[in-house]
Amino acid sequence: MIEVTRLDGRSMVLNAELIESVESTPDTLIQLATGRKILVRETVEEVTARVLEYRKRAYGCHQKATAVPRKVE
């Protein structure tokens, strides 16, 4: 689980395993595997870092992270 901030300032905890994509539109849009879309204040890089940190905690530091942030234009 990762914590993110909605555009209205409310915090929410999101299941990082359900994140399908994260893009800058210019606000950061997180799309879940369920089809739900959430706009957040964090940047794509911040969301990616939180997901990677979550995966390190959940699966152990010895495993190599597979998500690589990239810019969407």
Secondary structure, DSSP 8 states (H G I E B T S, - for coil): -EEEEBTTS-EEEE-GGGEEEEEESSSEEEEETTS-EEEESS-HHHHHHHHHHHHHHHH-TTS----------
